Amino acid sequence: MADRNRIPAVFIRGGTSKGVFFHARDLPADRAARDAIFLTVIGSPDPYARQLDGMGGGYSSVSKAVVIEPSARDDADVDFTFAQVVVDKPLVDYAQTCGNLSSAVGPFAVDEGLLRVADGPAVVRVFNTNTSKIYHAHFEVRDGRAVESGDYVLSGVSGSGALVRLEYVDPGGAMTRAFLPTGNAVDTFDVAGIGRVEASLVDATNPVVFVAASAFGKTATETPDALDADMHFMAAMDDLRRQAGVAMGIADRPADVPLSTPKIAILAEPGDHTTIAGTAVTASEHDILIRILSMEKCHKAVTGTGAMCLSAACGVAGSVPHRLRRGSDATVRLASPSGVVALAADVGRGDDGTWQARSISVERTQRRLMEGWVRLPHG
């Protein structure tokens, strides 16, 4: 007799995140029933923020679920749905995607036999249901499986792995009405306890609010723990994030802006600093500093979509990122708390004169950590 208390699943690291991957065929079609499974599997809600009774790790970057199925679209091989499981609340959020776990979707599809590709360089076309956007995953296949071992070093991940290159096609307006949702390179907001603050509201793969760190008395070299501990700073950032969410059309009222989107980040010009691993980084090794908040916490590295959005925003003349970045190459080196990552974006003005993000390319690694079944409690 089938055991309804166990569900086939794979535990995977993608980029600087980890998540539990499911086939859609193994889950109930009803969204509420799926959410209940995700909460139980990950271990939420947990008022202790440790998720000891599940597979999460107490941070947004390791409190995630993914659903994969063959795509019915002509321009995609598989459909990918991302679920952000809130650590301390009984909530599963679909109002964003995950650029880090995106790197594991193509390899999962090949390893699980959802499509067959020849050994050598492979391309898997992925449709993300959260954003209704397409991206292409490029990686190496050997003996019918995605190669995981390699010499590519990703900041924030120990060791090295095989390169996975993601190419996002027409990533602008993923969750809002346009690449620049307000039509402006810069908007100004009155932030509680701070005053007037300029911010750039950008939507490329995910919506992000970019602001100069100096506007909040910061340098963007602070550790995540130091930023999290500054309650005045965190409250001001949330106030700005919620106001910006309304301006971007994500919600009608600040109180209704979801926890997951938009993200918000402080930026600064390049500067000497030390990563959370104790590695010294000089100003000459990067083009811009970033500290990004995700689910009310400062990310230990940088969200994949946040990095991609910043790379595109740097190409918009007059924007906060454009003012602060050094150089003008299409490739931008971003310095996060965990190190430097390089991304490339093709940005320019369209025929109607508006700014458009044509494509973004990012490099990640991924590795299958465990496969088998996740268990649900016996009633």
Helices and strands as residue ranges (DSSP letters): E 6-14, E 17-23, G 24-26, H 31-42, G 60-62, E 64-70, E 78-85, E 92-93, H 102-111, E 120-128, E 133-142, E 145-146, E 164-169, E 187-191, E 195-203, E 207-212, G 213-216, H 224-229, H 231-247, G 254-256, E 263-268, E 273-274, E 280-281, G 283-285, E 288-294, E 297-298, H 304-313, H 320-324, E 331-336, E 339-349, E 355-364, E 366-375
